[in-house]
Amino acid sequence: MSSQLPNSSDLPSSADIPGPEQLSLRYYPDPILHRRCQPLGLPDDNARACIGRMFDLMYEHQGIGLAAPQVGWDARVFVLNISRTAEEAGEEWIFIDPEIEVPADLRGSLEEGEEGCLSLPGIRLEVDRHHAVSVQATGPDGEPFDLQADGLLARCIQHESDHLDGILIPARVSTLRRVAVRPALRDLEQQWQERENRP
């Protein structure tokens, strides 16, 4: 990722960004969860308001991370707070248009850890992730930043980055483990169809 900021002509118009009041948690199999998201570019006030709404929803649903497609926003944005509480606002992270890299010496090494997902309630899976990652992203002030992360923070970054590419945790596990959660996925599909009044 280049450290140069995008030109203003490359940025989405404010019409492409929903109002924060339009954002709500989306559940599997909502189609937006399966799409690769569009870059946001430099955030404006409306984008920052949407990011604030994402934190509200994350805390409301007791999560530690939330990606824009999970609230119906087609943007390469995610937020994290592994402390799980709004009282620890110093632990809040905002990643706009992130680029994730794995250190060369760790590329062949994976660690297994349990993960859940707010868009897949009731489903927890053991997922292999890299222990450490490097991230280049833009912050809410429009300034680029670099981050070296390991442990739980690195796992969350990889999980939320997957959301920006339309990848959910069942796609990251073995066929046997996917088969084990298939009944739960079918239940979520039925609930979604009922909410959407779909046949």
Buried (B, 14 or more C-beta within 10 A) or exposed (E): BEEEBBEEEEBBEEEBBBEBEEBEBBBBBBEBBBEEBBBBBBBBEBBBBBBBBBBBBBBEEEBBBBBBBBBBBBBBBBBBBBEEEBEEEEBBBBBBBBBBEBBEEBEEEEBEBEBBBBBBBEBEBEBEBBBBBBBBBBEBEBEBBEBEBEEEBBBBBBBBBBBBEBBBBBEBBEEEBBEBBEEBBEEBBEEBEEEEEEE
